[in-house]
């Protein structure tokens, strides 16, 4: 008992003396951690939310795009009439777009994206003899998994693609690849991707209609109104919601689990892909489980997300654990874009290597202390401390690519600068068997 209490804290000893089975949920604990640990995590979560809101407030002053009208698909229009901010701090979408393009062609960004990109092996070759075919496939898969695992553990983010970087160097230089440049069999059947896109639009329609019917604000119009009556940050804070099926992530961005429990989203080639699952098991163990899947929808003129980490380190520096010890991942998110990601639609940005505890802490502290000078993207392109130089990348994924990232990495979704196109991103969350995610969604049901 003393041994376990030294590992898990005094709460374990108390529970043991009371005859509580800590391997099961009870009134005091409904996840891996004790009640005291859970309270600490909840306090940490609240602190991070407030920190992110502060980040968003500063970021929105720098990158306000209030002079542009909101235009979305008819069923996704917001119930809010308008939102505005000071015209003196307004940044034209063209400047933001140009900044993204400049960042993507920087040598630092090119090198970083190439270093985290691994093409799937071409194991279907007519030149193989039948007797050697199985052994060759197994060998190529082992090399693929080993290469991907090393890349993932080192960088915290990995792109698995159906494109060969060595044969497609010119496209990589522009951080863009065309579907016509495919070198191997794609990860997913193209017809399946079409069905996923079709069903994603249906889910978007159903969820947005339900939210609109309940008078829930998740998006705003931006018009040439500078009377100061509307505050985007206050709107976001006052109207944030977490249902069991859908949650707001920032203005113009929804995280949806509704409809993910049926085909085509439950197709075996999606949730247990023959290329991806060996890698998932290699990173998380053979007992890795799919916690849930979802759709992230970024609507036209959505806001930049604040930089954040989906999950923190399991042990902090004040818990008798060496801060320089890097633990393996306990959860992964797998992104599958259902449409090509462009500069205009807004890529997800990552700080490569920030899944390592000390690196992540340093980056988040730097963002908090001096975002304007240290780590945020400099729109003028003159600051040598811009995000590309400091390790932030925004990969332009193609439909059918896969991006895997460690739950602890620093990242954010960027604003959708288009006027009429929603950016859909399918994701799957895998974790070790003991991990229980309970912060991202609520318990109240939007749908009966």
N, C-alpha and C positions, 0 to 999 in steps of 0.2 A: 504494500500500500504506500509506503514511504517512497519507494522507487517511482511509482506512477504519479504520486503527488508532486515529486520533484520535476517530472517531465511535463505534466499537464496542469499543475497548480493545485492549491489547497482545495479548490472546488471538487476535484476528483475524490479526495479523501473524504470530504463531507458527504458526497453522494454515495460513496462506497459504504460509509458507516450507516447510512439511512437505507441501504439495500436498493439503491436506484440503479437500474441497468442503463449505463451511459451509452450503450450501443444502440438504444432505441430512443425515440422522441418521448419527452415527458413534459410536464407543465412548466418546468424551469429551463428546458433546453430543447430546441428543435433543430439543431444542426450539430456540426462537428465540435463546436466549442462549448465551454461552460457558460453559465449565465453571466458571470463577470466578464468573460472574454467577449461574449455577444454584445454586452452593453458597451464595451470599449470599441468594438467594431462599428456599432451604430453611431456612437459619438464621433468616431473617425469619419464615417460616411457623411454625417451632418456637416462636419467641418470642411470636408472636401466639396460638398455642394455649395457652401457659402464661398469657399475659395474660387470655385469655378464661376460662380455668379459674379464675383468681383473681377475675375479675368474677362468674362463676357462684357462687363460694363466698360472696361477700358478698351477692349477690342472693338466694341461696337462704335465707340467714339472715333476710332481710327478709320473704320471701314464701313461707315454708314452708307447705305445705298438707298436712302429714303427718296431720292428724286426719281425713282423708277416705279412704274405701276406694277402691281401684282396681277399676274395673269396665269391662272391654272386651269386644269380641265374642269368642266362645269360642275361635276359632282364633288370637287375638292376645293371649291371656293370657300374662303373663311366667312364667318358670320360677322367679323369685325369690319367696320367701315374704312378706317384709315389708321396709319401710324406715321409719326414723323420725328425727326431730330434736327439739330442745328445744321443749317445749310453750309456753315463755315467749315464743318468737319466732314461734309459729305465727300465720299470717294467714288468717282465714276467707275462703273463696272468695267469699262475698257481698260482702265489702269490696273485694276485687280487682275483681269484676264491676262494682260501683258506681263504682270509680275509673275503669275503662275507659269507662263510660257518661258520667261527668262530663267526661272528657277529650274525648270525641267531640262534645259539644255546646258546648265552649268556642269562642269566636269565632275564636281563632287556628287551631284545628284545622279549623273550617268553611271559613275563608278559604283555608287551605293546600290542602285537598282540592279545593276548587273551582278553584284556580289551576292544578292539575295534571291536571284532568279535561277530556278532549276527546271530544265525541260523534262517532260516525262520520257521514259525510255521507249524507243521504237522497237517493240518486241515482236511485231508481226512482220516477219521477213520471209519471203518465198525462197530465199537461198538456204535457209536452215533445213537440214535433214530431220526427218521425223524423230529419229532416235535421239538427236541432240537438242531438239527444240525445247523440251521442258527444262532441261538443265541450263540452257542458255537464258531462257526467260527468268528462271529463278536467280541466276547470277546477276543479270541486269537489274532485277528488282532489288536485290540486296545492295548493289552499288547505288541505286537511286535512293533507297531509304537511308543508307549511311551518309551520303552526300547531303541529303535534305535535313537529316537530324543534326549534323554538325553545323550546317548553316543556320538552322533554327535556334539551336542552343546558344550560338555565338551572338546572333543578331536580334533574336526575339521576334523576327518577322521573316516570312518566306513566301515567295511567289512560285507557284507550280504552274507551268505553262505548257501548251502544246506547240510552242515555238522554239526553235533552236537558236540560241543567242549567238553562237559562232557563225551561223550561216545567215544571220539577220542583223549584222552589226550596224548597218546604216539606219535601220529602223530603231534600234536601241539608242542610237545617238540622239534621236529626236524623242526618245521615250514614247514612241508610238509604234504599234505593229498592226498590220492589216490582217483581216481574217483570211485573205488570199495568200498570206505568207506561211500558212500552216506547214510544218515539216513532218509531223507525226499524227497519228490518230488522236483526235481530240479527247479530252477527259470525259466529256459528256456528249451524248447523242444530240445532234442539232435539233431534231424534232422534239426531243424532251425539253430542250431549252426554250423552244417556241411555246410549248405547252405551259412551262413555268411562267413565262412572261405573260401569257394570256390570262392565266389564273391569278397572277399577281395584280393585274389591272382590275379583275373582278373583285378581289379582296379589298383593294384600294377603294373601289366604289362603295362596297358594303360598309366598310369601317367609317369612311368619311361621311357617308350619309347618316350613319348612326350617331356620330359625334355632332354633326350639324343639327340633327333632330333633337338632341339633348341640350343644344345651345352651348356646346363646349368649344372654346377657342383653342386652336392649335396653329393658326396661321394668321397673318395680318396683311392688309393691303398697304402699300407705300405710295403715297401721292405727294404732290408738291404743296404740302401743308406744313408750315413751320411755326404753328401757333404754340407748340410745346405742350399741348394738352395730353399727348400720348407718350408714353415711355415704354419702349420695347422691353427693357429689362423688367420693369414693374409688371407689364403684361405677362411676360413669361413666368415670373415668380408667382403672380396671383392665379395664373391659369394652368400651372403645371399639374399633371395628373398621372396616376399609375393605376390602370385597371389590370385585371388578370390577363386580358387579351391584347391590350395595347397601352403604351405609355408614351408620353411626350419626352423628347430628348432636348429640344430647344425649339424656338419658333420655326415652324416650317419643316419639322423633322419628327416622324413617327416611327416607333419600334412596335411591330405588330406580330403577335403570335397566333392571332385568329386564323383558322383555316389551315394551319401547318400540320395538323394531325391526319390529313387525308391526301390521296394522290393528287397531283404528281409529286408533291413535296416529300412524300414518304417512299418514293421510288428507291429501290436498293442501290442504284448507281449514284444516288445523291447522298443518302445517309450512311451507306457503307461501301463507298467507292473502292474498287479493287486496287487502285493506285494509292489512295489516301489513307485507308484504314491501317495498312502495315506501318505507315509513318506515325499515325495517331497512337497506335499501340506501342511503338518504339519510344515515343515521347512521354506517354501517360501510363504505360503499363497495359498488360493484356486485359485488365478489368475496366479499362476506360469505357465510359458510357456517354451517350448523347443525352444531355440534360433537356435541351429543347432547340427548336429552330425558329427562325423568324424572318420578317422582311423589314428592312430599314428603308423608308421612303423619304427622300429629300425633295421637297416641293420647290418650284421656281421662287427665287429670291429668299430662300431659307437663310437663316443666320449661320455664321460660323459657330461651331461648338467651341467651348473652352477646352484647352488642353486638359486631359484627364487620364487616369488609369482605371480600367474596369474593375480591377481588384488589387489589393495591396499585398505586400509580402506577408507570409504567414507569421513571421516572427519579427518584431521590431527590435531596435537596438537596446531597449531597456528591459528585455526579457531574457537575460542571461544567454544570449545567442550571439556569436561572433558576427559583427555587421559585415565583414568582408567575405563571408561564406555565401556562395551563390547556390541556392536550392533549385532543383529541377522544376519545371512547370507543373502546376496543379490543375490548370484549365487552359483551353485554347478556343479561339474563335476562328471559324473558317468562313471567309467571304467568297461568295460566288456571284459576280456581277451578271445581271440579266440583260444588260445593255452595255455597249462600249462606254467606258468612262472617259470623258473629255475634260479639258481645262474648264470649259463652260459649265458642265454639269457638277464639277467639284469633286476632286479626288479626296480620299481619306489620307491624312498625313500622319507619319510616324517618325519618332525619334529612334533611330536604329541603335540598339544596345541598351535602351533605357529600361528593359525588363530586369536588368541587374540592379539590385537594391540601391547601392550607393549612387549609381549613375542616375537612376530614376529620381531619387531624392534630390540630387544636385540640380537636375533639370527643372523639376517642379518648384524648387526653392528659387531658382534663377528667374523662372517665369513669374513667380509671385512678387519678387523684390523689384525687378526692373524689366518688365516685358517690352517696353518701348525701345530699349537699347541692346538687350542681350540676345534673346532667342526668337522674338517674333519676326516674321518676314518684313523686311524693309521695302515698302512699295516703290521707293525711289531707286532702289538697286545700287545705292552707294555705300551702304553699311556692310563692312566686311564680316560683321557678326550676324549675318542673316541666317535664316533657318537652314538653307542648303549647306552653308559652310559649317554649321554646328551639328549636322547630322540628320536634319528633318527632310523627309522625302514624301512626294505625293505621286505614287505610281499610277499610270494611266492603264488600268486593267482592261482587257478585252473580254467580251462576252465568252464565258466558258473557261476563263482563267480561274485560278484559285489563289487566294491570299490567306495564309495562316499566320496568326499572331498570338503571342503569349499574352495571357490575361493581364499581366502586370505592366505592359509596355505603355509609354506615353504616346497618346495619339489624339486626333480630333477629326471630325467631319468638317469639310469646308462648305461655304455657301454655294448654292445652285444659282448661277448667274443667268440661266436661260429664262425666257419669258413664258414658255408654254410646255416645258417637258419635265416630268418627274423622273428622278433617278432612283430606280429600284435595285436593292442589293439583298440577295438572299444570304442568310448566315446560319451556321450550325455551331452550337456550343458543346464541346466535349470536355469531360473532366474526369478526374480520378474518382473511383467509386465512393469515397467518403465525403466528397465535396458537395455541398448543397447551396445553391445560389438563391437568395431570398430578398435581395435588395432592389433589383431592377424592375420588378413588376409588383402590383398590389394583389389583394385578395378579392376585392369587389369586382363583380362581373358587369361588363358593359352589355353583354348579350345574355338573355335569360336561358 
